[in-house]
């Protein structure tokens, strides 16, 4: 079956304070077939702004990394080194970050239902929450 | 396999590249983007049309102002008030006839006839 829509998230931890506290929530999302992590890696930006990356399963004696590696349902290395450089541009120096490539697993049964019903996906737009907030503020000002 | 990502195509690069090649950065949002583009274009056209209308109105006003200036320049100055003040009724009537001829109300023959009658 084709993959569902893919989303890349870069979760930065300024000051290199990466921790595994996001992992239980990731586990829950995966358990619920909401997402699947099809690629991911760990990125480091040093104080000079130099970027390097390692695979989760290469970090070694780090329980969180091992857990993250275990959550991966890796399809391919979908993120290239150039992608890493671009995605890391917004990270502060002296940061670590988890780059995760989500597949929106929940879309697949919905997509199948749309196709089965003879429907056509005529438009699909993801609106960032900040934009929604701005619109709501503007609407409140209008009323 | 620490370097298996190097020099290979990736999601972000592919997204950027396909957007350049085919304008398909996100096929799913294409319809919406096109709709918005069409709206934006139509809004721009409307604005351009309004602008053009405004400009032609401005030009019209400008032309009218110019015309008024030209007319003011061409309009013969009113007959000197001294003529009637002189009390010469014949002169006033002759002047009126001349004005009527100048204004095209009387042609040459009519003017001549009227003048002949006045001068009787």
HADDOCK unambig.tbl for C-alpha pairs under 7 A between the chains (distance, minus, plus):
assign (segid A and resid 54 and name CA) (segid B and resid 2 and name CA) 6.59 0.50 0.50
assign (segid A and resid 55 and name CA) (segid B and resid 2 and name CA) 6.75 0.50 0.50
assign (segid A and resid 77 and name CA) (segid B and resid 5 and name CA) 6.39 0.50 0.50
assign (segid A and resid 78 and name CA) (segid B and resid 10 and name CA) 5.16 0.50 0.50
assign (segid A and resid 78 and name CA) (segid B and resid 11 and name CA) 5.63 0.50 0.50
assign (segid A and resid 79 and name CA) (segid B and resid 5 and name CA) 6.82 0.50 0.50
assign (segid A and resid 79 and name CA) (segid B and resid 10 and name CA) 4.67 0.50 0.50
assign (segid A and resid 79 and name CA) (segid B and resid 11 and name CA) 5.77 0.50 0.50
assign (segid A and resid 80 and name CA) (segid B and resid 5 and name CA) 4.69 0.50 0.50
assign (segid A and resid 80 and name CA) (segid B and resid 6 and name CA) 6.01 0.50 0.50
assign (segid A and resid 80 and name CA) (segid B and resid 8 and name CA) 5.82 0.50 0.50
assign (segid A and resid 80 and name CA) (segid B and resid 9 and name CA) 5.93 0.50 0.50
assign (segid A and resid 80 and name CA) (segid B and resid 10 and name CA) 4.41 0.50 0.50
assign (segid A and resid 81 and name CA) (segid B and resid 5 and name CA) 5.48 0.50 0.50
assign (segid A and resid 81 and name CA) (segid B and resid 6 and name CA) 5.00 0.50 0.50
assign (segid A and resid 81 and name CA) (segid B and resid 7 and name CA) 6.90 0.50 0.50
assign (segid A and resid 83 and name CA) (segid B and resid 10 and name CA) 6.18 0.50 0.50
assign (segid A and resid 83 and name CA) (segid B and resid 12 and name CA) 5.49 0.50 0.50
assign (segid A and resid 83 and name CA) (segid B and resid 13 and name CA) 6.29 0.50 0.50
assign (segid A and resid 122 and name CA) (segid B and resid 31 and name CA) 6.67 0.50 0.50
assign (segid A and resid 123 and name CA) (segid B and resid 28 and name CA) 5.66 0.50 0.50
assign (segid A and resid 123 and name CA) (segid B and resid 29 and name CA) 5.44 0.50 0.50
assign (segid A and resid 123 and name CA) (segid B and resid 31 and name CA) 5.67 0.50 0.50
assign (segid A and resid 123 and name CA) (segid B and resid 32 and name CA) 5.94 0.50 0.50
assign (segid A and resid 124 and name CA) (segid B and resid 28 and name CA) 5.27 0.50 0.50
assign (segid A and resid 124 and name CA) (segid B and resid 29 and name CA) 5.15 0.50 0.50
assign (segid A and resid 125 and name CA) (segid B and resid 29 and name CA) 5.39 0.50 0.50
